[in-house]
């Protein structure tokens, strides 16, 4: 099984679900499964008086353990098992993403009855954001918690520096276990290596692009220099031809004068 942790806001409460797949999903499969799970959560938790609004995704972000910040999820190659994701919904009078800590992950509601695993305790809550309004135009001051819509979150996805207990949650026959320090370091090293490979590839592409531009500029400079030389040579040849013609005329005039004196 391939498990991803996906957090989203429902009715002013953050819910962090363990969503499982048979293998690494595509972005489309991931979005469909998130919508399916959170639609059921929404139906189970919808307070009285709230309209039945279908869950939808405006934006997906993933917490990058190498860069230590939230980044947009654009390709499935960014995914690793047990990565933490955040699903933003379109903002509306009935839904506003509130800045607060991410809770520990749990199975979806429809799977909780068959799961005996108790979710780990939530990490300590740092100083919260200042939520100033309940309207769609509400503003807040970011906390060290979930990603701000359109902004990078601070280094920890659970508030403060994440401990090994906060960093990963894995099922273990109904109990929670953490990865060994060596496995954790290996995973971080692999992600750092992938990030460096991506950066090296970007630098290599930029180098090739600049080399092509430099070669084109050098070729253009050679062409201009050759044209200038050719133009100068043609001007000299024309001047030589003009002087030869003038000399010929003077010779003819001199011979005519000499014959007249005879």
N, C-alpha and C positions, 0 to 999 in steps of 0.2 A: 504494500500500500504506500501511496505517496501523500503525505499530509502537509497542508499549509495552514497557517494561522491567519484568519481574516477578521479584522475588527471593523465595526461600523456603528453609527448612531441610530438608535430606535427610540423615538418618543423621549428624547433628552437623556437617554441612558446608553452607555457604550457597552457593546456586546462583542466578545472575542470568541470566535468559533473555530474549532478544529475541523477543517473540511478535507475529506480524503478523496483520493483518486486512485485508479488502478496503476497509473504511471504519470509521468510529468505531463500536465495538461497544456493545451494550447491556450492562448489568451482568450479565444472565443469560448472554449470549454470551461475555462476558469470563471469567466463572467457569468455564463449560464448557470453554473453550479452555485455561485455566490447568490445570484438572484433567487434561485430555487430555495436555498436554505434560509435566506433572510426574509423571503416572502412568508414562509411558514412561521418564522420567529415573529414577524410583524402581526400575523393573524392571531398568534397565541398571546401576544403582549399588548395588543391595541387597546388603549384606555377608552372608556365610554365617551362618546361625543366626537371622537376622532374619525375622519373619513377613512374609508378603506382604499388607501393609495398604494398602488403596486410599487414594490421596491425596484429602483433602477440605479444604475451606476453612471456618474458623471466623470469619475476619474479614479484610477487605481495607483496607489503608491506602495513602495516596498522599502523596508529598512535595510540599508546597506551597511553590513558589519565592517566593511573595509573603510568606507568613507565616513562611517558613523553619522549618517544623516538619512532622511527620507528622500527618495528619488522617485520619479515617475516610472511606472512599470509599462514598458513599451514592447518587450519581447519575452518569450518564454525562456530564453537563454539566461535571463537574469535570475530565474528561480532556482532555489535549492530547497531540499526537503526541510520542513519546519521553519521556513522563513516567515517573518511577520509582515502581513499586508494590511493596508487600510483602504476601505472602499468609501469614497465620497459620493453622496447623493446630490442631485440638483437641489439647490437651496430654494425654500418656499416658505410661506407663512406657517406651514405645518411641519417643516423640518429645517433645523439649523444645526450644523455641526458644532458641538460645544467642546471647548478645549479642556480636557481633563485627562487623568492617567488612564492607560489601557488596563483593563482587568485581566486576570489570568485566563487563559483559554479554557474552553469547555466544549463538549460535543454539542451538535445541534439539538434542539428540544425533542425532535422526533426520535433521537437516538439515546437520549439520557436515561430512558427507562431500562434499556438493555445494558447500560454501562455502569459498572460498579466502581469506576475510578473517581475518586474525589478530586476536584480541581485544586491546584496548589494555592496557598494563601496569597492574597494580593500584596504586592510590594508596598513599602511605605509611600505615603502621598506627600510630594513636595509642596511648596507654596503654590496655591492655585492661581488661575487666571482671574482677572476682574471682568466678569460677564455683566455688561451694562444694560442690556435691553433684550426683550423677547421678540422684537420685530425682525423681519428679514434683513434689515440694514444694521443689525446689532454688531457691535465691535467688542473685541476682547483682547486682553494682553496675554501673549503666549505663555504657557507653562512648559515645564520639562515633561511633556507627555506625548499625546497624539500629534500627528502632523498637522500644521496649520494649512488651511486650504490655500494653495498658491505660494507657500513658504516652506523652508526647510525646518524640520524640528530639531531640537537640541540632541546631544549625542546619545541619550538613552531613550529607548522606546517605553520603558516602564517608569521613568523618572529617576534622575541621578545616574551614577555609574551602575550598569546592570551587573548583578552577581550571577554566578553560574546557575543558581536556582531560577533566576528571573530570565536568563537568556534563552533557555530551551526547555520545552515541555514535550516529553515523549511518552507514549503509552507503553506500559510494561505489564500486560496481563492484569489490568485493573488497578495498577499502582503507578505512581509518578517516579521517574528516575531522571537523573541528569547525565550528560555525557561525561566521560572521563576527561581530565585535564589534557591528556595527550591528544585525544580525539578532537577536543575543542580547539587546541592550538593548530592541529593539522587542518581542520576545516577553515580556520581563519587564514592560515598560510596559503591554502588553495585559492581562497577568494582574493587574497592580496595578489597572488600570482596571476589570476584572471584579470584583475584590474590593471596590473602592470602590462600584461599582454595587450589589453585593449588600448592602453595609453601608448605603447610602443607602436601598435598598428596605426593609431591616429597620427603619431609623429612621422612614421614612415610615409603615410599617404601625403601628409603636408610637405615632407621633403621632396617627394616625387613631383608634387604639384609645383613647388618652387623651382625645382630643376627644369621642368618643362617651360615655365615662364622665363627663367634665365636663358635657356637655350633659344627660345623664340626672340627674346630681346637681343641676344648676341647675333642671331641670324639677321634680324632687322638692321642692326648696326652695321654688319658686314655689307648688306645690300645698299644701305645709304652711302657707305664709304666707297663702294664700287661705282655707284652712280655718280658720286662727286668726282672721282678720278676720271671716269669716262667723259663727263661734261668738260672737265679741265683739258683733257687730251683733245677733244673735238674743237674746243676753242683755240688751242695752239695750232692744230692742223689748219683750221680756217685762217688764222693769222699768217701762217707760212704761205698758204696758197695765195692770200691777198698780196703779200710782199713779192712773191714770184711773178704774179701778174703785173704788178707795178714795175718791177725790174724789166720784164719783157717789153712793156710799153716804152720805157726809157731807152732801151737798146734800139728799138725800131726808130724812135725819134732821132737818136744820135746818128744812125746809119743814113736816115733821110737827109739830115743836115750835111753830112759828109759828102754825099753824092751831089747835093746842090752846089757845093763849093767847087766841085770839079767842073 
